[in-house]
Amino acid sequence: MNITMNTANPYNMALDKNPANHVSLSPLSFLKRTAAIYPDRLAIIYGERRQTWAETAARCRRLASALQARGIGHGDTVAVMLPNVPAMLEAHFGIPMTGAVLNTLNTRLDAEAVAFQLEHGEAKALLTDREFARVMRAALDMLGRSDILVVDVEDDTAPPGENLGSVTYEALLAEGNPEHPWHLPADEWDAISLNYTSGTTGNPKGVVTHHRGAYLNSASNVISWNLPQHTTYLWTLPMFHCNGWCFPWTMALIAGTSVCLRRIDPAVIFSLIKAHHITHMCGAPIVYNLLISAPAKLREGLNHAVNGLIAGAAPPVAVIEGCEAAGINLTHVYGLTEVYGPAAICAKHDEWETLPIEDRARLNGRQGVPYALQEDVTVLDTMTMEPVPCDGVTIGEICFRGNVVMKGYLKNEKATAEAFAGGWFHTGDLAVRDASGYIKIKDRSKDVIISGGENISSVEVEDALFHHPAVMSAAVVAEPDPKWGEVPCAFVELKPGHELTQEELIEFCRQHLARFKVPKRVVFGELPKTSTGKVQKFVLRQQVKSASAIE
C-alpha cells in the first residue's frame, strides 16, 4: 500500500490565532483583574488618604476617558512631572489605556533638559506638580508651544508654587467616565512608555518600551523576588526611574498596597515602615546608606524584617552589612532603563545563611543571573561575541537578550543599531563570570584605571572607601601620573558631622587594598551627580585632566 506523505506541518493547519486563544500581553490587564477580585483591598496609602483597587481602577478609567475626549490617543505622548504621589501611579494605567505613551520626566532635571524631552517626545499633554513649577514654566517657555494640554496635579503637601495648567487633575478626572470601555493594545509590541537616559554626555536618548516587556518584567519582579500576594510596598524608588522598575504594574498583579512617599526622609521612612508594616521597598545604595546612618532611635519599635531591592553596581559591602544589622534583607538586582530596570538578580541560596557576614556580603554583591522572564544575560567578548569563561578573571561586556529589552531609541536609528549589534543589547558595563556563572561588575567601559600596566577596578577601590564609617559617597577616577601613567584619585563625600584627613583615609585604604590600588590623592566635597543620582565621573575626570575623560 502506497502512503502519500503530507509535507505540511499539521500543527499549523486550521490552528490559527483568534480572539479566544490569543490576547496581547499588557500590564493593564493586571488592574482589571485585581479591581474585580479584590475591589475593597487598599491599593494606595498617602498621608491620610486611603484608596481601594476599585476606586483606583475607576480613577484610571476616568483619566483615560477624559484624555481621549481631549484628543489623546494611539501613538501620542503624555508627559508627567510628578513625585511619588497617587496620580503618578494612576498615570501608569490611565495613559496607556488610551493607546498613548507615558513619558515620566525626571523631577531633578533642569528646564533645558525637560524642554528637550517634551519636544523630542512630541508631548501632547503634561501632568505636573507645583513643586516643579519654576522648572516647568521655563521649559514650556523654551518650547514655545501653546498646544500642550497642561494639567495641574494638586497636593496639599506640595511646597508653594504656581499652577501652570488650564485644568486641575481632579477636574480632568471629573470629565471622564468611570466605566470607560478601554481596550488592550491591538499589538503587544505597541509602546507603553518613553524614558530618557541620564544624558551625561549630551542629549539623553529616548528609550521606548512595549506592553509585552512591561507585562513580563512586572511578573518577573514577583517571581524573582518571591513577592507574596498583598505585599505592602514603600515607594522609596522614584516612579519616573524606569517606570519604578515596573512596580506600579507589579503591585496591581499581586493586589498589593503602595505607600506613596513624596520625598526621601529617614525619619518619615522608618515611621511609615512601622505604621503600615511595610514589607518591601526598592532603592539605590544612597537610600539604604541614609537609613543605616540614621539615628538608632528611629528604628525603635521596628520588630519585623523589611525586604529591599538594591540596584546598580555592586553595593559596598559596608552597606550590605549595615542593612543586615538594621533588619533590612537586601537582594541585589542589576539593569538599565533599556531593560525596564531590574533584569538580572543575585539569586540567593539557602546555604549562604550559614556563612560569616563578610562572605554573605561578597556573594550578595554580585549582579547575578537572568531575571525569571529575561531570556539571557551574559558577559561577552565584544570582538568574538562569545561568552567569556567562568573564571572570575576574564573581563567582557554585560549583554542582554530577551523579551524584556526595549524596542529601541526614539528617532535614533544609529544608536539603536549600535546597542543591538550582534543580536544582543550592549550595556557598556564590564564584568566577569565566576565559577557558578554569576556576573560580577568590574567597571564601566571607560572606568578602568591602568597604572603601571596593572588594571585597577575603580569599583573595588570605592568599595574599600565605603568601608570607612565616615564616608557617605565615593568615586574613583584615573589621574595622569608621570611615572605610572595613571593612578587612582578618590573623590569623597563625608557623612554629616564627620571629619577625616587625606592621610587618614589613605592609610585606611592600605589596610584593605594592594598598595598599587590605593588612591594617591583624596579630594573631599560634594560629588557631582546626574539627575538620577549617579555620580558624574566624566566631570571628575575633567577635573583631574584625565586622558580617559569621557567627552
C-alpha positions in Angstrom: 0.0 0.0 0.0 1.3 3.4 -1.0 1.1 6.1 1.6 1.4 9.7 0.4 3.3 11.8 2.9 1.9 15.2 3.7 4.8 17.6 3.9 2.7 20.4 5.5 3.0 20.8 9.3 -0.3 19.5 10.7 0.2 21.7 13.8 -0.2 24.8 11.6 -3.3 23.7 9.8 -6.6 25.3 10.9 -5.0 26.2 14.2 -4.7 29.9 13.8 -4.6 32.6 16.4 -8.0 34.0 17.2 -9.6 36.3 19.9 -10.3 33.2 22.0 -6.7 31.9 22.2 -4.5 35.0 21.7 -4.6 38.2 23.7 -1.9 40.9 23.7 0.2 40.8 26.9 -0.2 44.1 28.8 0.2 45.1 32.5 -3.1 46.9 32.1 -4.8 43.5 32.4 -3.5 43.3 36.0 -5.6 46.3 37.1 -8.7 44.9 35.5 -8.3 41.5 37.3 -7.4 42.9 40.7 -10.1 45.5 40.8 -12.6 42.7 40.0 -11.3 40.2 42.5 -10.1 42.5 45.4 -12.1 45.7 44.9 -12.0 46.6 48.6 -8.3 46.0 49.3 -6.2 49.0 49.7 -4.2 50.0 46.6 -2.8 53.3 47.8 -1.9 54.9 51.1 -0.7 58.5 51.0 -0.8 60.5 54.2 -4.4 60.3 55.4 -5.6 59.1 52.0 -6.8 55.5 51.6 -7.8 54.3 48.1 -9.1 50.8 47.2 -8.4 49.0 44.0 -11.9 49.5 42.8 -11.5 53.3 43.3 -8.1 53.2 41.6 -9.4 51.4 38.6 -12.3 53.9 38.3 -10.0 56.9 38.5 -7.7 55.4 35.9 -10.7 54.8 33.6 -11.8 58.4 34.2 -8.3 59.6 33.2 -8.3 57.6 30.0 -11.8 58.7 29.1 -11.0 62.4 29.7 -7.8 62.3 27.8 -9.4 60.6 24.8 -12.2 63.2 24.9 -9.5 65.9 24.5 -8.0 64.2 21.5 -5.3 62.0 23.1 -5.0 58.6 21.5 -2.8 55.9 20.0 0.8 56.9 19.4 0.5 60.2 21.3 2.8 61.1 24.2 1.7 62.2 27.6 4.4 63.5 29.8 4.3 63.6 33.6 6.4 65.6 36.0 5.4 64.2 39.4 6.9 62.8 42.6 5.7 59.5 44.1 2.1 60.6 44.6 -1.1 58.7 43.8 -1.6 60.5 40.4 1.7 59.2 39.3 0.7 55.6 39.9 -2.7 56.2 38.2 -0.9 57.7 35.2 0.8 54.3 34.6 -2.6 52.8 33.8 -4.8 55.7 32.7 -2.5 57.0 30.0 -1.7 53.6 28.3 -5.4 52.8 28.4 -5.9 55.4 25.7 -3.2 53.9 23.5 -0.9 56.8 24.3 2.7 56.5 25.6 3.6 57.5 29.2 6.7 59.7 29.4 7.8 60.1 33.0 10.1 63.1 33.4 12.9 63.1 35.9 11.9 65.6 38.6 15.6 66.5 39.1 16.1 67.8 35.6 16.7 71.4 34.6 14.4 73.3 32.3 16.6 72.9 29.2 16.6 69.1 29.6 12.9 69.0 30.2 12.2 71.2 27.1 14.3 68.9 25.0 12.4 65.8 26.1 9.0 67.4 25.6 10.0 68.4 22.1 11.7 65.2 21.2 8.9 63.1 22.5 6.3 65.3 20.9 4.2 65.5 24.1 0.6 66.4 23.6 -0.3 66.6 27.3 1.6 67.2 30.5 0.7 66.4 34.1 2.7 68.5 36.6 3.1 69.3 40.3 3.6 72.9 41.6 6.8 71.9 43.3 8.4 71.9 39.9 6.6 75.0 38.6 9.7 77.1 38.2 11.4 74.5 36.0 8.3 73.6 34.1 7.4 77.2 33.4 10.9 77.8 31.9 10.8 74.6 29.9 7.4 75.4 28.4 8.6 78.9 27.6 11.6 77.4 25.8 9.4 75.0 24.0 7.2 77.9 22.7 4.2 75.7 22.1 0.6 76.5 23.2 -1.0 73.3 22.1 0.1 71.2 25.0 -2.7 70.3 27.5 -1.1 71.2 30.9 -2.8 69.6 33.9 -2.0 70.7 37.5 -1.9 67.8 40.0 -2.7 69.4 43.2 -1.3 68.1 46.5 -1.8 69.7 49.9 1.7 68.6 51.0 3.4 70.2 48.0 5.6 73.3 48.6 4.3 76.7 47.4 4.3 77.2 43.6 2.2 78.4 40.8 -0.3 76.4 38.8 0.6 76.2 35.1 -2.3 74.4 33.6 -5.7 75.0 32.1 -7.3 72.4 34.3 -6.6 70.5 37.5 -6.1 66.8 37.7 -9.3 66.2 39.7 -11.3 68.4 37.4 -10.0 66.5 34.4 -11.0 63.2 36.1 -14.4 64.6 36.7 -14.8 64.9 32.9 -14.2 61.2 32.5 -16.3 58.1 32.6 -15.5 55.6 35.5 -16.9 52.8 33.3 -14.9 53.9 30.3 -14.7 50.8 27.9 -10.9 50.8 27.3 -9.2 48.0 25.4 -5.9 46.2 25.5 -3.5 47.2 22.7 -4.1 45.5 19.4 -0.4 44.7 19.3 1.6 43.9 22.5 4.6 45.4 20.7 2.9 48.8 20.9 4.9 51.3 23.0 3.8 51.8 26.6 6.4 54.2 27.9 9.2 56.6 27.0 12.0 57.0 29.4 15.1 59.1 28.8 18.6 58.1 29.8 20.6 60.4 32.1 22.4 62.1 29.2 25.7 62.8 31.0 27.5 63.2 27.7 24.9 65.1 25.6 21.2 64.9 24.9 19.6 61.9 26.5 18.3 59.0 24.4 14.6 58.2 24.5 14.1 54.6 25.5 10.9 53.1 24.1 9.4 50.1 25.9 6.5 48.0 25.0 3.4 46.4 26.7 4.8 42.9 26.3 8.1 43.8 28.1 6.3 45.7 30.9 4.0 42.7 31.4 6.8 40.2 31.6 9.1 42.3 33.8 6.2 43.0 36.2 5.7 39.3 36.5 9.5 38.8 36.8 9.5 41.1 39.8 7.0 38.8 41.5 8.8 35.5 40.6 12.4 36.6 41.1 11.8 38.3 44.4 9.2 35.8 45.7 6.7 38.6 46.3 3.6 37.4 48.2 0.1 38.5 47.4 -1.0 41.7 49.1 2.5 43.0 49.7 2.8 46.4 51.3 5.4 48.3 49.3 7.0 51.6 50.2 7.8 54.0 47.3 11.4 55.0 48.1 12.3 54.4 44.4 11.2 57.2 42.0 8.4 56.1 39.7 10.0 58.2 37.0 13.0 55.8 37.1 12.4 53.1 34.5 8.7 53.3 35.4 9.6 52.5 39.0 11.2 49.3 37.8 7.7 48.2 36.6 6.5 48.1 40.2 3.3 50.2 39.6 2.2 47.3 37.4 3.7 44.7 39.7 1.6 45.9 42.6 -1.5 45.6 40.5 -0.6 42.0 39.7 -0.4 40.9 43.3 -3.1 43.2 44.7 -0.6 44.9 46.9 -0.6 48.2 48.7 1.5 51.1 47.5 2.6 53.5 50.3 3.4 56.7 48.4 6.2 59.0 49.6 6.8 62.4 48.3 10.5 62.7 49.3 13.2 60.7 51.0 13.4 61.3 54.7 14.8 58.6 57.0 12.5 59.7 59.9 9.4 59.5 57.7 10.5 56.2 56.2 11.0 54.5 59.5 7.7 55.9 60.7 5.9 54.5 57.7 7.6 51.1 57.9 6.3 50.8 61.5 2.9 52.3 61.0 1.9 50.3 57.9 4.1 47.2 58.4 6.0 47.8 55.2 7.4 44.5 53.9 9.2 45.6 50.7 11.0 48.6 49.2 13.4 49.4 46.5 16.2 51.9 46.1 19.7 53.0 45.2 22.6 52.4 47.6 22.4 56.0 48.8 18.8 55.4 50.1 19.9 52.5 52.2 23.1 54.3 53.3 20.8 57.1 54.6 18.7 54.6 56.6 21.6 52.8 58.2 23.3 56.1 59.0 20.2 57.5 60.6 20.0 57.7 64.5 19.3 54.4 66.0 16.3 55.8 67.9 14.4 56.0 64.6 14.4 52.2 64.4 13.0 51.7 67.9 9.8 49.7 67.7 10.7 48.1 64.3 10.1 44.4 65.0 9.7 43.0 61.6 12.1 42.3 58.7 12.0 44.6 55.6 12.9 43.2 52.2 14.8 45.6 50.0 16.0 45.5 46.4 19.1 47.4 45.7 20.3 48.1 42.2 23.3 49.3 40.2 26.9 48.3 40.5 27.9 46.1 43.4 26.7 47.8 46.6 29.5 48.4 49.0 30.0 45.6 51.5 29.5 48.1 54.3 26.0 48.9 53.0 25.1 45.2 52.8 26.4 44.6 56.3 24.7 47.7 57.7 21.4 46.8 56.3 21.6 43.3 57.6 22.3 44.7 61.1 19.3 47.1 60.7 16.9 44.3 59.8 16.8 45.0 56.1 17.2 41.9 53.9 18.8 43.1 50.7 18.6 41.5 47.3 20.9 42.9 44.7 19.5 43.4 41.2 21.0 44.9 38.1 19.6 46.5 35.0 19.2 49.7 32.9 16.5 51.8 31.5 16.8 49.8 28.3 15.8 46.6 30.1 12.9 48.0 32.1 15.0 48.4 35.3 16.0 45.1 37.0 16.7 42.4 34.5 19.3 40.4 36.5 19.3 39.3 40.1 21.7 37.9 42.6 19.6 34.8 43.2 20.2 33.6 46.8 20.9 30.1 48.1 19.8 28.8 51.5 23.4 27.6 52.3 24.6 31.2 52.2 22.8 31.9 55.5 25.3 29.8 57.5 28.3 31.8 56.2 30.0 34.6 58.0 28.5 38.0 57.2 31.5 39.2 55.1 31.1 36.1 52.9 27.4 36.6 52.6 28.0 40.3 51.6 30.5 39.2 49.0 28.1 36.7 47.5 25.1 39.1 47.6 27.1 41.8 46.0 27.2 40.1 42.6 24.9 41.2 39.7 23.9 37.6 39.3 21.8 35.7 36.8 18.9 36.5 34.4 15.6 37.7 35.8 13.0 34.9 35.7 11.4 36.0 32.4 14.5 37.6 30.8 15.9 35.2 28.2 19.6 35.7 28.9 22.2 37.9 30.4 25.9 37.1 29.9 29.4 38.5 29.6 30.7 38.6 26.0 34.0 39.1 24.4 32.9 42.0 22.2 35.4 41.0 19.5 34.2 37.5 19.1 30.7 37.8 20.7 31.4 34.7 22.6 30.8 34.3 26.3 33.9 34.8 28.5 35.0 31.8 30.6 33.6 31.4 34.1 37.0 32.1 35.7 36.2 35.2 37.6 39.1 36.9 35.8 38.4 37.4 32.1 36.6 40.7 31.5 33.9 41.2 28.9 30.8 43.3 28.4 27.4 42.5 30.1 24.8 41.9 27.4 21.1 41.1 27.5 18.8 39.3 25.1 15.1 38.6 25.5 11.6 39.9 25.6 12.3 42.4 28.4 14.5 44.6 26.2 13.5 48.0 24.8 12.1 48.5 21.3 15.0 50.9 20.7 15.8 54.6 21.0 13.2 57.1 19.7 14.2 58.7 16.4 17.8 57.4 16.7 18.4 54.5 14.3 22.2 54.7 14.6 22.2 54.4 18.4 19.6 51.6 18.3 21.7 49.6 15.8 24.8 50.1 17.9 23.0 49.0 21.0 21.8 45.8 19.3 24.9 44.9 17.5 25.4 41.1 17.1 21.9 40.3 18.3 22.5 41.4 21.9 21.8 44.6 23.9 25.1 46.1 24.9 25.2 47.7 28.4 28.7 49.2 28.3 29.4 47.6 31.7 32.4 45.4 32.1 32.2 42.3 34.2 33.5 38.7 34.8 31.6 35.5 35.4 32.6 33.4 38.4 32.7 29.6 38.7 28.9 29.5 39.4 28.1 31.6 36.3 27.2 34.7 38.3 28.1 38.0 36.8 30.2 40.5 38.8 30.7 44.0 37.6 34.2 45.2 37.5 33.8 48.6 35.8 32.2 50.8 33.2 33.8 50.6 29.9 35.9 53.7 30.4 36.4 53.4 34.1 39.3 51.0 34.2 42.5 52.6 35.6 45.7 51.3 34.1 48.6 52.1 36.4 52.0 50.8 35.5 50.5 48.1 33.3 48.2 46.9 36.1 44.4 47.2 35.7 42.7 48.7 38.7 38.9 48.4 39.2 37.6 51.7 40.4 34.6 49.8 41.9 37.0 47.8 44.1 38.7 50.9 45.4 35.4 52.6 46.0 34.2 49.6 48.0 37.2 49.9 50.3 36.5 53.6 50.8 32.9 52.9 51.7 34.1 50.7 54.5 35.2 53.7 56.4 32.4 54.8 58.8 32.8 58.5 57.9 32.3 58.0 54.1 28.9 58.7 52.6 29.8 58.5 48.9 32.9 58.0 46.9 34.1 57.9 43.3 37.5 56.9 42.0 38.9 58.0 38.6 42.2 57.9 36.8 44.6 60.8 37.3 47.6 61.3 35.0 50.9 60.4 36.6 54.4 60.9 35.1 55.7 57.7 36.5 52.8 55.3 36.4 50.8 56.7 33.6 47.6 56.7 35.7 47.0 56.5 39.4 43.7 56.3 41.3 42.3 59.6 42.6 39.5 59.5 45.1 36.6 62.0 45.4 34.9 61.5 48.8 31.7 63.0 50.3 31.7 62.6 54.1 28.7 61.9 56.3 27.3 65.0 58.1 29.2 65.7 61.3 32.3 63.6 60.4 35.8 64.8 59.8 38.7 63.0 58.0 42.1 63.8 56.6 43.5 62.6 53.3 46.3 60.8 55.2 43.9 59.0 57.5 41.8 57.8 54.6 44.8 56.7 52.5 46.2 54.7 55.5 42.8 53.1 55.9 42.8 52.0 52.3 46.3 50.5 52.7 44.7 48.0 55.2 42.2 46.8 52.6 43.9 47.1 49.2 47.0 46.2 47.4 49.4 49.1 47.5 49.2 49.9 43.8 45.4 50.2 44.1 45.5 52.7 47.0 44.4 56.3 45.9 47.3 58.6 45.6 45.1 61.7 46.3 41.8 62.3 48.1 39.5 65.3 47.3 36.8 66.0 49.8 33.5 67.6 48.9 30.0 67.0 47.4 30.2 64.8 44.4 28.6 65.9 41.1 25.6 63.8 40.2 23.2 63.2 37.4 19.5 63.8 37.7 19.1 60.2 38.7 21.7 60.4 41.4 24.6 58.8 39.6 28.0 60.2 40.1 29.2 62.1 37.0 32.6 60.6 36.7 33.3 62.5 33.5 33.2 65.7 35.5 35.7 64.3 37.9 38.0 63.1 35.1 37.9 66.6 33.5 38.8 68.0 36.9 42.0 65.9 37.1 42.7 66.3 33.4 42.5 62.5 32.9 43.4 61.4 29.4 40.5 58.9 29.6 37.8 61.5 30.5 34.6 60.9 28.7 33.9 63.7 26.3 
